[in-house]
Amino acid sequence: MTAVAASYDPAWRGRVGVLLLAAVLLWPALVWTEFKPWEVFDAQSLKSTGRFLRDFVPPRHDPEFLHLMLLQTWRTVAIATDGLVLAFLVAVPLALVSSAQMSISSLSGRMARGPYALRQTARWAAIVLRSIPELVWALLLVRVVGLGPTAGVIAIGITYGGMLGKVYAEILESGEAAGTQALLRNGAGRLQAFFYGTLPQCSTELVGYTVYRWECAIRSSVVLGFVGAGGLGQELDNATKMFAGAEVSAILIIFIALVAIADRMSAWLRKELG
């Protein structure tokens, strides 16, 4: 009797009900999206997939191709890095203005109307910037500045500026406010309070998230290459259209290596700062 009571879960009806409700809600979404995974196992699809995948081995590795990949890899990293630098220049002012912790007028308990309106404007600016995906910005910018890395750099800078601004502000506000507010009460300016009160306790999180966003920017720069922004993405698009499996596998290996390097760099920086 005790063993039966111990194995009985009084909440099983609720869990089953939640699962059934999720299934009922998910089914129409699957129908509307025409999600048909069984088509992957169609005989014709398997034949085409097998033929394409067979060409993956061995990856293309002749000197001419590797030299081209080296140049395009450098271009991809440059697009991601320049885009993130541009995003950083957008995000830092947005974060400093959005953070209520460093507001001098809020020390009395209630923020004045002017600073409050400025803070809300900065928050809405960050929302607008990050609401439009970088791929959409790149499609628009390609029409303005033409094909090439410039469109990719600006697209990453705009979207990631909004993302970094939002998260930077949240990280700053999650820190201990006592030191920052003490500096502000004793006559320090916002930047002084930021550098000596807030930044020391939040630097690890800020650096870790920034490097993570750099890793994401590398992935984004590859995707942006499909719309003419250059780099590995454009080469991958060309290789895929030509069904050049050996080239595709080589580019994917390079891409995986880039993300792995970014991951190790993030871990090293967190360790050094921690």
C-alpha positions, 0 to 999 in steps of 0.5 A: 500500500505504501509503495502504491501511494509513493508511486502515485502522482496526484498531478498526473491529470493536470499534466495530461490535460496540458499535453492534450491542450498543447496538441490541440493547439499545435495541430492547426499550426502544423496544418497551416504551415503544411508541415509534412516531414514524411515527404523527406523520405519519399523515394525521389527525395531520398535519391536526390539527397543521397546523390548530393550528400555523396559529393560531400566527401571528400570536401574540395581542398585544392589550393585555388579553392582554399585561397578563395575560401581564406579570402571569403572567410576573412570577409565574413569575419570582417562583416560580422566584426564591423557590423558588431562595432557599429551595433555597439556604437548604437547600443551603448548610448541607448543602454545608458539612456534606458537604464533607470539606475543611472538616472540622477532625477530618479534618486529622489524616488520618482523620475522627472518627466523629461528624463522619463520621456527620453528613457521611453524614447530610447527603449522604443528606438531599441524595439524598432531597430531589433524588430526588423530582421537583419535579412530584411534590412540587407534586402533594402540596403542592397537596393540603396548601396548596391551588392557587397559587404556594406549592406551586410555591415549596416544591416547587422549594425542596425538590428544588433544595435537594438538587441545589444541596447536592450540587453545591455540596459537589462544587465546594467539594471540587474546589478547592485545599485547602491554603489552607483547611486552613492556616486550620483548623490555625491556629485558624480556624473552619469559616465563616472557612475557608470565606469566606477560603480556599474561597469566593474560588477557587470563587465563579465556579463557584458563581455560574454553577451557581446562575444555571443552576439559576435558569434551570432553576427558571423552566422548572420553574415553568412545568411546575408551573403545569400542576398548579395552581401558577399562572404562565405554565404554568397559562395555557399549560395553559388555552390548550392545552386550548382549542386557542388557538394564538395564545395558545400561541405568545405564551406560548412566545415569552415563555418563550423570552425568559425563558430567553434573559435568564437565559442572558445574565445567567449569562454576564455574572456569570461575566465579572464574577467571572472 
